[in-house]
Amino acid sequence: MAIMQLGFTRRPLETAAAMPLAAQQMAMVNHFASPDADKFYTPDHVLLQQKWAWYEGLQYDECQFDWYGAPYGSGSVSKALVPKSTGVPPGFRSLNVPSPSLSQRRPSSPQRVVRRVVGRFTGLLFGDGCNPTIQCVGDEQTGHWLQSFAKTSRLFPKMQSARDIGGAIGAVAVGLRALNGEPRIELFDPRFTKQIWADREAMVLKALDVRYKIPVSVLTGRGGSRETAHYWERRLISDQADLHYKPVWVTKREGQILDNGVAVQANPTGREPEWDTLIDEEKSVRHDLGFCPVIWVQNLTKHTTEYGYSDVDGLYEQAADIDQLRSSISACVKANMDPTLVITNADGKFPDGLKKGSGNGIAVQTGNTVQYLEAGFGSVTVAMNWFEQTLDLFFKESDCLELAKDGGGAPQTATEVNQKVGPQQAKTGRLREQYGQLGVRKILQMAVRMERQLNSRGEGFTELEPRVVNVSEGEDKVEPVRLGSGGYIDVDWPPIARPSIADIAQAATAASAAKQGGVLDNESLVKWLAPYFGAEDIGVILARLEKEKADALAQQQAGFGGGEQPGQSETPPTE
């Protein structure tokens, strides 16, 4: 049975004939092989994982103590910190038990500010109304094909997820393949990849080695108990082939079929597997595209490494400080909700059988007093003010003004936005370059290049959504899309600040004046105004304007020639 993948018909015999290529492909990654399989992951991968933990809110998972100093999950603080038979009253801590440092404690009120910054900039790039428009200058037909490709492949929702990965750790890989004629966008997390470069300076890949270490619960054979084991899933995408490998154990284990049906191959040595014997010929494909169908996108350019800057590089210590401040304030407020009872009497002792709380009374002799010792909250107020300033400063230093105080209220026009959120706009502009010209545009170029090669072999992206054309009011028609002769592919972003009604009115007035003065033609006018009105298909608008112009001219000529006017009925000649 033939299976379609990457736009090619894959048959077992043909795939097997292509497998000598595997030796050449493996030569590119032999320097990754190690007697210790875990050495696949380098210090760079460890750093990427730490950044991802901050994005996911898992950065404190290694902390052994809760915020109050007890071993995490142990329950009562007094049980954890007060030894038995010491005579230390409940609620107090023995000085013989050292307190864990703040770095060892898990904050009780983490703010997850890293995720909020990443989400903010992702929304500014690929949120509702923020996606770039696609066009092919000089080839309108190819432009329609590209727009259909973007819709069918769900390019922009995929780029939204890619931006989250890139914003969190600094880079992301985005791939393209065809499955039964349908374009598929794939995302590859750099925490699990190694790159082989065709052009390191231009960030052009020759191959991408993708390897995941999958944890799984397996039976030990001893009374039905289970243990956690790990197996490798690996894939090597190059400029010639897309090689898949059979799952294999990371450590020394016999082959086994898991509960979910996955057949994991044996690893007799517990060392780096013999990958050339583990190629999955049923899934592997030789495509001979001449280029690796994966692009590499740095979030913010960093020239010393292929992994760019994340959205908050250099601010992780401040994020930890924010969590500690908030947790300290929360602990103080909660402790004050159960204040210390103070009884003043001659004996200096608590009465036997003393009960606190609603519904209980306390009898005291004349001259004795009973009161609660509560915090004055002067220090808490200072702490809360400092927390707000620290949080505000974090967002400002990350160029994200989502929660920062601007002191001037909500901006009303694009001009005011430009004045108040200049740093955020500047960073958004840099990100647009990375994910627009170096991201979306490269994917579109790769799609066109792939489609032309596949068409030459009688295949291609055959399942693209058709183009819907509004012929007239209330009347639509569907047209298939095809590549044209070729042109310049470009992506244009809408204004960073959403224009107000006043901005749109001023833009339309200025455009009208420019048109009447002969400064702009129809095409330039439409391209300039389209982002203000959310118009995407510029070609349709221009065609409609030309039709209206032709109709008006025909009507005018008919009037000057004494011909029939619209709405007039023909009068029969008299004899």
Helices and strands as residue ranges (DSSP letters): E 3-5, E 8-10, H 12-18, H 21-27, G 30-32, G 37-40, H 43-56, E 65-66, H 77-81, G 102-104, E 105-106, H 113-126, E 133-137, H 140-153, H 155-169, E 171-179, E 182-188, G 190-192, E 193-199, E 204-219, E 226-238, E 241-244, E 248-249, E 256-257, E 263-264, G 275-277, E 285-286, E 294-298, H 316-336, E 340-344, E 369-373, H 378-397, H 414-420, H 422-432, I 433-440, H 441-456, E 467-472, E 475-479, E 488-492, H 501-516, H 522-533, H 538-560
